[in-house]
Amino acid sequence: MAKKEISDERKALYYAGMAVSGIGILLFLSVFLSFMNPERMLSNGSVGSIMSRPFIGILMIAIGNGMRVVAARGVAGSGIILDPKKAREDLSPWSSMAGGMIKDAMDETEIHTKKEIVKVRCRNCSELNDEDAKFCKNCGEKV
């Protein structure tokens, strides 16, 4: 049976990926704040050291997003390991969630998916038979 919950390790990796991405965004945006105050930019060091921050920030954003994808989908579900059986297992929380969402939506609507059952009464014994029955299930006469 496929597991329905995401493991604590995957959750921790997801949140760590969010943190790494957040730090990367701050590093990327920090260069713009440095350019707003040119005196501080020149006193801190060369322009080359300031310009390395956005590149490191972009790299951290990419690594953090990769961590989040692997954590959300699992190693096989994200395509790092090519194993269809393991991928289905990794993605089972999401696929069961989608089925649950469809069920919730169907429950909220007036649409019913059950097939209406039609019965036909036998002329001989008045027994109710299925609509596709050729003979009565009680007396055996032709319906």
Kinemage of the C-alpha trace (Angstrom):
@kinemage 1
@onewidth
@group {chain A} dominant
@subgroup {mainchain}
@vectorlist {calphas} color= white
{ca met a 1} P 0.000 0.000 0.000
{ca ala a 2} L 1.327 3.439 -0.913
{ca lys a 3} L 2.131 5.824 1.884
{ca lys a 4} L -0.247 8.761 2.249
{ca glu a 5} L 1.927 11.086 4.340
{ca ile a 6} L 5.109 12.977 3.537
{ca ser a 7} L 8.005 11.984 5.807
{ca asp a 8} L 9.506 14.396 8.314
{ca glu a 9} L 12.851 14.286 6.454
{ca arg a 10} L 11.194 15.466 3.242
{ca lys a 11} L 9.365 18.222 5.127
{ca ala a 12} L 12.640 19.372 6.724
{ca leu a 13} L 14.381 19.384 3.329
{ca tyr a 14} L 11.515 21.421 1.860
{ca tyr a 15} L 11.719 24.071 4.578
{ca ala a 16} L 15.525 24.136 4.376
{ca gly a 17} L 15.187 24.731 0.633
{ca met a 18} L 12.844 27.625 1.359
{ca ala a 19} L 15.402 29.098 3.763
{ca val a 20} L 18.254 28.740 1.256
{ca ser a 21} L 16.104 30.382 -1.442
{ca gly a 22} L 15.182 33.203 0.934
{ca ile a 23} L 18.822 33.892 1.797
{ca gly a 24} L 19.613 33.843 -1.922
{ca ile a 25} L 16.902 36.411 -2.610
{ca leu a 26} L 18.266 38.647 0.152
{ca leu a 27} L 21.806 38.364 -1.243
{ca phe a 28} L 20.554 39.160 -4.733
{ca leu a 29} L 18.581 42.203 -3.573
{ca ser a 30} L 21.351 43.466 -1.281
{ca val a 31} L 23.366 44.703 -4.232
{ca phe a 32} L 20.592 47.138 -5.116
{ca leu a 33} L 20.651 48.530 -1.594
{ca ser a 34} L 24.417 48.966 -1.901
{ca phe a 35} L 24.002 50.966 -5.087
{ca met a 36} L 21.561 53.275 -3.304
{ca asn a 37} L 24.330 54.346 -0.938
{ca pro a 38} L 27.462 54.830 -3.100
{ca glu a 39} L 29.619 56.076 -0.198
{ca arg a 40} L 29.097 52.853 1.733
{ca met a 41} L 29.675 50.782 -1.407
{ca leu a 42} L 33.079 52.353 -1.977
{ca ser a 43} L 34.103 52.115 1.689
{ca asn a 44} L 33.264 48.375 1.930
{ca gly a 45} L 35.569 47.279 -0.816
{ca ser a 46} L 35.807 46.911 -4.540
{ca val a 47} L 32.851 46.740 -6.868
{ca gly a 48} L 33.870 43.172 -7.793
{ca ser a 49} L 33.227 41.875 -4.286
{ca ile a 50} L 29.842 43.582 -4.234
{ca met a 51} L 28.917 42.142 -7.619
{ca ser a 52} L 29.649 38.582 -6.490
{ca arg a 53} L 26.719 38.710 -4.064
{ca pro a 54} L 23.964 38.592 -6.717
{ca phe a 55} L 25.627 35.640 -8.463
{ca ile a 56} L 25.906 33.749 -5.185
{ca gly a 57} L 22.290 34.740 -4.468
{ca ile a 58} L 21.073 33.372 -7.809
{ca leu a 59} L 22.994 30.153 -7.190
{ca met a 60} L 21.426 29.810 -3.737
{ca ile a 61} L 17.943 30.437 -5.168
{ca ala a 62} L 18.486 27.666 -7.727
{ca ile a 63} L 19.830 25.234 -5.113
{ca gly a 64} L 16.981 26.043 -2.711
{ca asn a 65} L 14.350 25.521 -5.393
{ca gly a 66} L 15.980 22.214 -6.353
{ca met a 67} L 15.862 21.132 -2.714
{ca arg a 68} L 12.163 22.032 -2.557
{ca val a 69} L 11.339 20.072 -5.726
{ca val a 70} L 13.137 16.959 -4.484
{ca ala a 71} L 11.492 17.262 -1.066
{ca ala a 72} L 8.000 17.768 -2.477
{ca arg a 73} L 8.137 15.071 -5.154
{ca gly a 74} L 10.686 12.669 -3.679
{ca val a 75} L 13.910 11.487 -5.303
{ca ala a 76} L 12.204 9.248 -7.864
{ca gly a 77} L 9.193 11.518 -8.335
{ca ser a 78} L 11.427 14.441 -9.267
{ca gly a 79} L 13.262 12.332 -11.845
{ca ile a 80} L 16.654 12.027 -10.166
{ca ile a 81} L 16.214 8.245 -9.946
{ca leu a 82} L 14.382 6.630 -12.866
{ca asp a 83} L 12.177 4.116 -11.081
{ca pro a 84} L 8.453 4.297 -11.999
{ca lys a 85} L 7.329 2.181 -9.037
{ca lys a 86} L 9.246 4.346 -6.552
{ca ala a 87} L 8.031 7.496 -8.349
{ca arg a 88} L 4.391 6.443 -7.854
{ca glu a 89} L 5.161 5.809 -4.188
{ca asp a 90} L 6.867 9.216 -3.818
{ca leu a 91} L 3.988 11.034 -5.522
{ca ser a 92} L 1.213 9.105 -3.740
{ca pro a 93} L 0.422 11.897 -1.229
{ca trp a 94} L -0.238 14.273 -4.111
{ca ser a 95} L -2.222 11.833 -6.239
{ca ser a 96} L -4.406 10.832 -3.287
{ca met a 97} L -4.864 14.520 -2.489
{ca ala a 98} L -6.107 15.164 -6.037
{ca gly a 99} L -8.597 12.316 -5.734
{ca gly a 100} L -9.757 13.690 -2.402
{ca met a 101} L -10.222 17.147 -3.903
{ca ile a 102} L -12.322 15.710 -6.739
{ca lys a 103} L -14.430 13.784 -4.233
{ca asp a 104} L -14.941 16.950 -2.151
{ca ala a 105} L -15.987 18.893 -5.249
{ca met a 106} L -18.426 16.155 -6.282
{ca asp a 107} L -19.907 16.077 -2.770
{ca glu a 108} L -20.552 19.829 -2.929
{ca thr a 109} L -22.366 19.668 -6.269
{ca glu a 110} L -25.742 18.209 -7.117
{ca ile a 111} L -24.169 15.858 -9.668
{ca his a 112} L -24.479 12.239 -8.658
{ca thr a 113} L -22.299 9.610 -10.241
{ca lys a 114} L -24.411 6.636 -9.276
{ca lys a 115} L -26.231 4.907 -12.109
{ca glu a 116} L -29.988 4.871 -11.750
{ca ile a 117} L -31.305 1.322 -11.405
{ca val a 118} L -34.341 0.452 -13.510
{ca lys a 119} L -36.400 -2.630 -12.683
{ca val a 120} L -38.908 -4.371 -14.924
{ca arg a 121} L -41.935 -6.194 -13.429
{ca cys a 122} L -42.673 -9.707 -14.658
{ca arg a 123} L -46.162 -10.015 -16.221
{ca asn a 124} L -46.554 -13.531 -14.906
{ca cys a 125} L -45.507 -13.318 -11.205
{ca ser a 126} L -44.963 -9.530 -10.683
{ca glu a 127} L -41.322 -10.060 -9.602
{ca leu a 128} L -38.944 -7.096 -10.133
{ca asn a 129} L -36.089 -7.936 -12.509
{ca asp a 130} L -33.136 -5.960 -13.870
{ca glu a 131} L -33.899 -3.977 -16.996
{ca asp a 132} L -31.552 -6.095 -19.165
{ca ala a 133} L -32.957 -9.432 -17.938
{ca lys a 134} L -34.442 -11.651 -20.640
{ca phe a 135} L -36.145 -14.061 -18.244
{ca cys a 136} L -37.745 -13.611 -14.809
{ca lys a 137} L -35.463 -14.591 -11.960
{ca asn a 138} L -38.466 -15.952 -10.000
{ca cys a 139} L -40.608 -17.902 -12.447
{ca gly a 140} L -38.352 -18.145 -15.534
{ca glu a 141} L -40.899 -16.691 -17.948
{ca lys a 142} L -39.760 -14.358 -20.735
{ca val a 143} L -39.817 -10.721 -19.557
